[in-house]
Amino acid sequence: MKKSKKYDTVAGLRKIYEALTLNNSIPIHGKIITVLLLFIHPIVFGQHPQPANIGQRTFHFKDEKRNRPLVTELWYPTTDTLKASDKRFSPFLRRYTVRDGSLPTGKLPLIMVSHGTGGSRTSLEWIVQHLVQSGFIVAAVDHWGNTSDNKIAVEFMKPWERPQDISFALTQLLKEKEVNAVIDTVRIGALGFSFGGYTVIALAGGVIDYPVLIHYYRTIGHREVEVPEYPGLGRLLYDSTLIAATKHVPNLKDSRIKAFVALSPGTGPGFVRKEQFKDVHGAVFITGSLADSIAPVKSNARVYHKLIKGADYYEFGGKVGHYVMLGEANDELKQEAPVPFVDDPSVNRHEVHLKVDSLVTDFFKRNLK
């Protein structure tokens, strides 16, 4: 069997993962066959009932006004059975999904998902699948120019594009007659991780103070803008065109979305006053991790919790870090890309995920009645 190529950290992982979830074939490294057996068991979330399989479809939308292709993935409960072509190897712990399976009958609540900076629409499939098994339809968007296989430096520095991506994808999904028929449009939520955590807070009505944010990153917060996914972004803090664009940001609030979950959100230093959240009326839940060095809780998660009236908050202690919110990888991927997939020995990523699954599902069920 032909050996697979070395993974190019997150970018390589994304390409492999996308190939798998879209039912394309890839070569399998012989030495991970035994590990594979640990990942193909159909019951990933053993503590939770699994009334149906998970269907998965891909939509290729494009916002012509902003010239942004927005590939959107949809997951949903389906009664269809798995096909042989659905049973593809994955280096991540995940259930098989039924590609283009039939949609559910009746209307279900929808959760829109925003990935972290330099991630992808499949980055959070672990929680996506749990939400589907709990009775939700879930859609996730690739934020153009800010994904692991399409890195454009300036797109890493334009927070206002991401909320518009989610709103546009939501509008397009609701225009899909078959999809619209199964979405309960009065029960729509949003979930995001890292930069995606900020994204959902912006959709809730939070408004960044860009001069404050830029000053913070230029001074005491310089390390927070130099993300591992794209080193050297700090130079753009002095780009005159980018700075000018911050003065013409449209209203990003999406009133169709009623409940918001921000996992380890970033961009918190751009919020310093409660007035910046005066238009936030939906329920908000924020999580943070004490050992997060990418989006430190002191300048991010705790700031949001303090300033957003009535926001729920949960913080993981100990050595739980930022990337714990990404999927569980097998041993070979951990060796090839330790930064996003290897936690401190004291941290059990699977247990953290189970806790987040429980907290998030409970939150959405309570607030999207």
Beta strands, then each sheet from edge to edge (+ up, - down):
strand 1: 53-63
strand 2: 68-78
strand 3: 98-99
strand 4: 108-114
strand 5: 137-141
strand 6: 146-147
strand 7: 150-151
strand 8: 183-193
strand 9: 259-263
strand 10: 283-289
strand 11: 312-316
sheet 1: 3+ 1+ 2- 5+ 4+ 8+ 9+ 10+ 11+
sheet 2: 6+ 7-
end
